[in-house]
């Protein structure tokens, strides 16, 4: 799933990640580090266990998260403290936002890769979609309503992914929605980006499910969309993913970041070695904004 997002952000990133299969860490020049991906993995694991084992103590859950990523020494100690606080906060938040949408036990770190992958896309560009859903909350009835949650460590990270999804640059949760509807027969009515370390949750939801989400609001306003617009978001994500696949199959892997900052955040920039200044000048302005006018006396 992350590979398709690479393709939306930059075709060359998709090529390096999915076609050339360049491992993310093979070209590090500063040695191994314990980075945010390790912390995110530990947080996801601790949260999964916290929802499955309500009787486990925060200390036990934090130890399991630390063991998951093999942290050692001072890093393990700091990570353990962070996870203990996060688990306590998670349980308080679950109590405060309890409602008809409840965590589905089988939908915690739900893996639909390999033989569980879903075939989607238009007839001329079918492709298999696989991934792992952090969490699926659903109503009790068969074929009911559902929301897909994506855990992030910080408020800034949840904000960033929410904005990218809102602007069509992150396909993950809309594509997960398509897959879950195919596999489970539910109707997905919400996407949630939940910060693990603080009370912050960004939400895009279908207006027909407003009553379900009002009680899940935390510090940020909800983004409510008319049902046709919400459904179009899922359809557009599928069409955009198909275009990424179509371009890759055609051998198109141009260096073409879709927005500023893409190169700076890329794990493969040491391989790509982009001319960031030049590339960012090629990015079209956002809708409604005109490109900067040429300086006086410059070329038209």
N, C-alpha and C positions, 0 to 999 in steps of 0.2 A: 504494500500500500504506500509506504513512504517513497518508493521508487516513482510512482505516478506523480506524487507531489514534486519530486525532483524535476520531472519532465515539464510540469506547469511552470516552475520557477526558471528553468533554463534547460533547453534540449541537450546541451553538452553535459550538464550534470547527470541527466538521465543516462546518457551514453556511458559515462564513466562508471556509474553505479550499477546499471542493469545489464548493459551490453558487454563492456570491457570487464565488468565485475572487479573493479579496483577496490580492494578492502579499504575501509575508512582510515585505518591507522597505519597502513604500510609505509607511509612517507613522512611520518613524524620525525622532526629533526631535533626535538628537545626531550626525547625519552618518554617512557610511559608516564601517564598521569591518571589520577583518580578524578574523573571529570563528572559533569552534570548528568551524563547518560547513566553512569553507575549509580548515582544518587537517585535518579528517576526510577531505575530498575528496582532498587531497594524499596523505595516508597510504594511503587505499584504492588510489590510482593507483600509488604506489610499490610497494605489496605485490603488486598484480596483475602488474606488470612483473617484480618479483623472482622470482615463481613461474614466469613464462613464459620469462624470460631468465636462466637460472642463471649465465651467464658475465658478466653486467653487474656492474660495481663498485657499491658503495654510493653513491659520489659521483655516478655517472651516474644511478642510480635516484632519488637525492634531487633532482638537478637537474630530472629529468622531473616529479617531484611538484610542485616549486616552479613550474615553467612551466605546469602544469595549472591552477593557480589564479591565475596572474599576480601573485604576490607581488613586492614591490619593496623595495629599501633594507634597513633593519635587519630588517624582518619576514621578508624573503626569506632573509637570513643566518641568523636564528634558526630558521626553519623548515627550512632545509637541514641544519643541525646535528642537529635533532630527527629528521629523516627518515633521515639516515645512521645514527644510533644505532639507530633502530627497525628498519631493514633488516638490520643486523648481528644484532640480537637475534632477528628473525624467522628468519633462516637457522640460528641456533643452536637455536632452539625446534623447527624442522622436523626437524633432525637428532635431537634428543632425544626427540621424540614420534613418530618414524616408525613406521608399522605397516601393517596391511592397508587402512585407510582412507587413501586418497591423494588429493591435489588433482586434480580433473578439469579438464584444461586448458580445456575449453569452458565449465566452470562457474565461471570467475573473472569476476566482474562480469557474470553471466549475465542478459541482458535478455530478459524475456518480455512486453513491452508490445505495444500495438497489435495486429497480426495474430497475434501469438504468445500473446495473453492467453487465459486459461482461463475457461470459463463454469462457475460453481459456484453453490451455494445450493439451497434447496428449490424445488419446482415453482412455488410461489406467489410466489417472490422470487428469481428467477435474476439473476445479475449477472456481469460480466466482471472478472476479477482479473488485474492486471498488476503488474509490479515489476522489481526488479533484485536478484538474489542476490549477496552479496559473494563467497561461495565455497561450492562444493559438493565435499565429499570423498566418495569412494565406493570400494567394493571392486571387484575386477577383473572379476568375472563379470557377464554380461549380466543386467539386471534385479536386480542385487545390492542390498546395503545401502548407505545413504548418511547423511551428517550435513551439516547446514546451518550454516555459520559466519557470524557477524555481527561485523565488526570495530568496536571502540570504541577511543577514544584511551586512556582511563585505566581504572584498576581500579575507581574509584568509578562510572564510567559503565557498565562491564560488569556490575557488581553491581546497579545500578539497573534496567537492562533485564531482567536475569535475574529479579529479584524481581517486576517488573511482569508478566512472562510467566508466572511461577509462579502469580501470583494472578489470572491471566486478564485483565489490563488491557493487555497488549501482544500483539497477534495476529500480528505480522509473521512470525516463524519458523514457527509452526504453519500459517499460510496458505501460506507458501512451500512447506512440506512437501506440502500438498495439491496445489499446482500442479506441483511437480517429479515427484510420483508420477503425475499425469495425463500430463505431457509426456514423461517419460523412462522410465517403467515401473520406477523404483527403489522400494525400500521405505525410507522415512526412519525412522531409529532414534535420531536425536540432534539436539539443538540446542545450539550453542556460542556464547557471547558472549566474544570474545577481546579483551583489552586490548592495544593496539599498543605502548604505551610501557613495559610491564613484564610480567613473567611472571605473568599472572593470566588464568585461563580459568574461566568458569562454565558448567556443563554440566547439561542434563536429558537423560537417555537411557532408552531401552527396556531393561528388564532382560535381554532375550534377546541384547543386544549388549554385555553387560558386558565381555567379554574384549577387544572392540575399543577400549573407552574407557579401560581401566585405564592403558594406556601414554600416554594423552593428558592424564592428570591433571597439573596444575602445582601451584600453591600452595593451591588451594581444593578441598574435597571435591566429589565428583560427586554429583548428585542422580539416583538410580535409581528408576524407576517400573515397576510391573508392566505387562506389555504392554497389557492392557485399559485401564488408566488413561492410558498414553501415547497410545494410539489415540483415547481419548475426548477428550484435550486437543486433538487436531487437529479432531475432529468439533465440539467445543464452539466452537472458534475460528471455524469456518465458520458455525455457527448464530448466533454473536454478530455476525459481520460482516453476515450477512443481516438481522439486526434493525436494525443501524445504517442499512443501505440502506433498509429498509422504513420506518423513522421519517423518514428524509430525504425519501422519495417522498411521505409523508403530510404533509409540511410541518412536522414537529415538530423545532424547533431551539431547545429551551429552554436557558437557561443552567443547566447542571446538572453541575458537575465531579464526577467519581467519587471523588476522593480529594484530601486537602490537598496544596497545592503545584502543582496543575494550572494554576491561573490565573497563578501567579508564573512558570512556565516557558513560558507561551503567547506565541507571536509576535504574536498578534492582540489582546492585552489593551488596547493603545492604542485599538483600534477598539471593542472590546466594553465597555471601562470598567466592569468588574464590581465589585460590592460584595462583595469577597472575604470579609470577616468574616461577612456574612449568609449567603453561599453555602456557606461551609464548615460553618456550623451545620446546614445541611440535609443534609449527607452522612451516610448511615446508618453506625453503628459497624461495624467489621469483625466477621465471624462469631465468635460466642463472647464478644463484649464487649457489655455493656449500655451504653446511653446514660447520660451523667452524670446523677445524681439532681438534682432541683431543690433549690436552696438552701432552708434552713429558713425557713418563713414565706413562701416564694414561691408562685406559682401552681402547681397540680398539673398 
